[in-house]
Amino acid sequence: MYNDIKNNIWHVKQEINTIQKQHNKLQKKISFVAVSKNQSIDTINNVLSTGQREFGENYVQESIKKILWFKNNKKIYPKPIWHFIGHIQSNKIKLIAEYFDWCHTITNKNTAFYLNKLRKEDAAPLNILIQININQAKNKSGIYPDELVNLSEKILIYSRLKLRGLMAIPTRESDYYKQLKVFLNMNKLFKQLQNIYPSIDTLSIGMSNDMTAAIAAGGNLLRIGTAIFGNRTKNKNLKILNNGI
């Protein structure tokens, strides 16, 4: 299992580099979040040992067990950097504010208000991405593009949040040019926001099946699950090691 994951991460890095060369993006730093939902602590440890530090989690209760284990295990270094990439439930906001380093899925001012309020004063600011419903699909989360400036203004007043950029999960599409069109629209919004706030630096678009289009369109943070861990099935026996909870 370890060798498979190690090889998969190597291939992901090689593929990113190849795509960057093809699209003249080598001067741009592109990183990825290993989407570790339903993965065990042992598996995350294997990924961590390859040098990959960024992990994305969808389910708060599952992820807190992992986060606490790594926090309490002093022998594990460097520590993972945790990204919350799932739907935000109001009753989970306190946990997201307390335990995560990033939150990718901000869609309204109330969530931002409570994340800021519940973030500990002595913690680093929580890195925030605004989720865009770039297809404007009724079954998708995210704000519409014309709401972006208003929401970004609201977020930027909060000292315990740090607005880093935008994120989208477009309607799944297998055609490269259709993928590219959507991602270019995201990049246009990203640049508009950068023109207002030069500190904006993160465009989180692209997953295992559309990373080529995402990189070509200017994305610089990918969310990679299948290409690292294989086809995902619900692991009913998720192995959480002793963590005292």
C-alpha positions in Angstrom: 0.0 0.0 0.0 2.8 2.4 0.9 4.7 1.9 -2.3 1.5 2.3 -4.3 0.8 5.7 -2.7 4.4 6.8 -3.0 4.4 5.9 -6.7 1.0 7.6 -7.2 2.2 10.9 -5.6 5.3 10.8 -7.7 3.2 10.3 -10.9 0.9 13.2 -9.8 3.9 15.5 -9.4 5.4 14.4 -12.7 2.1 15.0 -14.5 1.7 18.4 -13.0 5.2 19.3 -14.2 4.5 17.9 -17.7 1.3 19.9 -18.0 3.1 23.0 -16.8 5.7 22.6 -19.5 3.1 22.0 -22.2 1.3 25.3 -21.2 4.3 27.4 -20.4 3.4 27.5 -16.7 6.7 26.4 -15.2 7.3 29.8 -13.5 4.1 29.2 -11.5 4.1 27.3 -8.3 1.3 24.7 -8.4 0.5 22.6 -5.3 -2.2 20.1 -4.5 -4.3 18.9 -1.5 -4.4 15.2 -1.0 -8.1 14.5 -0.5 -8.0 12.1 2.4 -11.7 11.6 3.3 -12.3 8.0 4.3 -8.6 7.3 4.6 -7.0 6.0 7.7 -4.3 7.6 9.9 -1.8 5.0 8.7 -2.5 5.9 5.1 -2.2 9.6 5.8 1.1 8.9 7.6 2.3 7.2 4.5 1.4 10.2 2.4 3.0 12.5 4.9 6.3 10.6 4.7 6.6 11.4 1.0 6.8 15.1 1.8 3.1 15.9 1.0 1.7 18.0 3.8 -1.6 19.4 2.5 -4.7 17.2 3.2 -8.3 17.9 2.3 -11.2 16.6 4.4 -14.9 16.7 3.7 -16.4 15.4 6.9 -15.8 17.3 10.1 -16.4 14.5 12.7 -14.1 12.0 10.8 -11.4 14.6 10.3 -11.3 15.9 13.9 -10.2 12.4 15.0 -7.3 12.5 12.5 -6.3 16.0 13.3 -6.2 15.4 17.1 -4.1 12.2 16.6 -1.5 14.1 14.6 -1.6 17.0 17.0 -1.1 14.8 20.0 1.5 12.6 18.5 4.7 14.6 19.1 6.9 12.2 17.0 5.1 13.0 13.8 6.8 15.9 12.0 6.2 17.9 9.9 2.6 18.2 10.9 -0.2 18.0 8.2 -1.8 21.2 7.0 -5.6 20.6 7.1 -8.0 22.0 4.5 -11.8 21.7 5.0 -13.3 21.2 1.5 -16.8 19.9 2.3 -20.2 21.5 2.8 -20.3 23.7 5.9 -23.0 22.8 8.4 -23.8 25.5 10.9 -23.4 23.1 13.9 -19.8 22.3 12.7 -18.5 25.8 12.3 -16.9 25.9 15.7 -14.9 22.8 15.0 -13.8 24.1 11.6 -12.7 27.4 13.2 -10.8 25.6 15.9 -9.0 22.8 14.1 -8.5 23.6 10.4 -5.8 25.7 8.6 -8.0 26.4 5.5 -11.6 26.5 4.7 -12.4 26.3 0.9 -16.2 26.5 0.9 -17.3 29.9 2.2 -20.6 30.9 0.5 -22.1 33.5 2.9 -21.3 36.3 5.3 -22.9 34.6 8.3 -20.5 31.6 8.0 -17.6 34.0 7.8 -18.8 35.9 10.8 -19.0 32.8 13.0 -15.7 31.4 11.8 -14.0 34.6 12.7 -15.8 34.8 16.1 -14.9 31.2 17.0 -11.3 31.2 15.8 -9.0 31.4 18.8 -7.2 34.7 19.3 -3.8 33.0 19.5 -4.3 30.9 16.4 -3.0 32.0 12.9 -5.8 33.4 10.8 -7.9 30.8 9.0 -7.2 30.8 5.3 -10.4 31.3 3.4 -11.5 30.5 -0.2 -14.9 31.7 -1.5 -16.7 28.9 -3.4 -18.1 30.0 -6.7 -21.0 28.2 -8.4 -19.4 28.9 -11.8 -22.0 26.8 -13.7 -24.8 28.6 -11.8 -26.4 25.1 -11.4 -29.3 24.8 -8.9 -27.8 21.6 -7.4 -24.3 23.1 -6.8 -23.0 25.0 -3.8 -21.4 28.4 -4.1 -22.2 32.0 -4.8 -22.9 33.4 -8.2 -20.1 35.4 -9.8 -22.0 38.7 -9.4 -22.0 38.2 -5.6 -18.2 37.9 -5.3 -17.2 41.5 -4.6 -19.8 42.0 -1.9 -18.9 38.8 0.0 -15.2 39.4 -0.3 -15.7 42.9 1.3 -17.5 41.3 4.2 -14.8 38.7 4.8 -11.9 41.1 4.7 -13.1 43.0 7.7 -12.4 40.0 9.9 -8.9 39.8 11.5 -9.0 36.1 12.3 -9.7 35.2 8.7 -7.4 35.6 5.7 -9.0 35.7 2.3 -6.7 33.8 -0.1 -8.8 33.3 -3.2 -11.5 31.3 -5.0 -12.6 27.7 -5.3 -15.0 25.9 -7.6 -16.4 22.3 -8.1 -17.8 22.6 -11.6 -20.4 20.3 -13.1 -18.5 17.1 -14.0 -17.4 17.2 -17.7 -15.2 14.8 -19.6 -14.6 17.1 -22.6 -11.3 19.0 -22.2 -12.4 22.2 -24.0 -15.6 22.4 -22.0 -13.6 22.0 -18.8 -11.2 24.7 -20.0 -13.9 27.1 -20.8 -15.3 26.9 -17.2 -11.9 27.2 -15.6 -11.0 30.2 -17.7 -14.2 31.9 -16.4 -12.9 31.1 -12.9 -9.5 32.6 -13.7 -11.2 35.8 -15.0 -13.0 36.2 -11.7 -9.8 35.4 -9.8 -7.9 38.2 -11.7 -10.7 40.6 -11.1 -10.5 39.9 -7.4 -6.7 40.2 -7.5 -7.0 43.6 -9.1 -9.0 44.8 -6.1 -7.0 42.9 -3.5 -3.4 42.1 -4.6 -2.9 39.7 -1.7 -5.2 37.2 -3.3 -3.1 34.3 -4.4 -5.0 31.0 -4.6 -7.2 29.6 -7.3 -8.4 26.1 -6.3 -9.7 24.4 -9.3 -9.0 20.9 -10.8 -9.2 17.4 -9.5 -7.8 14.1 -10.7 -10.0 14.0 -13.9 -9.5 17.7 -15.0 -6.2 18.8 -13.7 -4.8 19.5 -17.3 -7.6 22.0 -18.0 -7.2 23.5 -14.5 -3.5 24.2 -14.9 -3.9 25.4 -18.4 -6.5 27.9 -17.1 -4.2 29.2 -14.4 -5.2 27.2 -11.3 -2.6 26.8 -8.7 -4.1 24.6 -6.0 -5.5 21.2 -7.1 -7.6 18.8 -5.0 -6.4 15.2 -5.8 -8.0 12.1 -4.4 -8.5 9.3 -6.9 -5.1 9.7 -8.5 -3.4 9.2 -5.1 -5.7 6.8 -3.3 -7.5 5.0 -6.2 -11.3 4.8 -6.7 -12.9 5.8 -3.5 -15.2 3.4 -1.6 -16.7 4.0 1.8 -14.4 2.4 4.4 -16.7 1.3 7.1 -13.8 0.2 9.2 -11.8 3.5 9.1 -8.8 2.9 11.2 -8.5 5.7 13.7 -5.6 5.0 16.1 -5.8 5.8 19.8 -6.4 9.5 20.3 -8.2 9.7 23.6 -11.7 10.6 22.2 
